[in-house]
Amino acid sequence: MAMVIAMSMAWSPVSNVYAATAEEPADLHEQRRALLRESVRRALAAD
């Protein structure tokens, strides 16, 4: 769970690395959400 939270914070408005803004296109936000979902799915998938 800590890894999932850390990954989600990478694009959070409170991130100290990157701050998303409302001026960015909605499709860019969706791309980030999709990347996060896929990253978590792969990280937690049983091989």
C-alpha positions in Angstrom: 0.0 0.0 0.0 2.9 2.4 0.7 4.2 1.9 -2.8 0.8 2.6 -4.3 0.5 5.8 -2.3 4.0 6.9 -3.2 3.3 6.3 -6.9 0.1 8.3 -6.7 1.9 11.2 -5.0 4.2 11.5 -8.1 1.5 13.5 -9.8 -0.3 14.9 -6.8 -0.8 18.7 -6.5 1.0 18.4 -3.1 4.0 16.6 -4.7 7.4 18.2 -4.1 8.5 16.9 -7.4 5.7 17.8 -9.8 2.6 19.8 -9.4 -0.3 19.2 -11.9 -2.4 22.2 -12.7 -6.0 22.7 -13.9 -4.6 24.3 -17.1 -3.3 20.9 -18.3 -5.5 19.0 -20.7 -7.9 16.5 -19.2 -6.5 13.8 -21.5 -3.0 14.3 -19.9 -4.5 13.7 -16.5 -6.2 10.6 -17.8 -2.9 9.3 -19.3 -1.3 9.7 -15.9 -4.1 7.9 -14.1 -3.9 5.1 -16.7 -0.1 4.8 -16.3 -0.5 4.6 -12.5 -3.2 1.9 -12.8 -1.1 -0.1 -15.1 2.1 0.3 -13.0 0.3 -0.8 -9.9 -1.3 -3.7 -11.7 2.1 -4.9 -13.0 3.8 -4.4 -9.7 1.2 -6.4 -7.8 0.5 -9.1 -10.4 1.5 -12.7 -9.6 4.0 -14.1 -12.1 
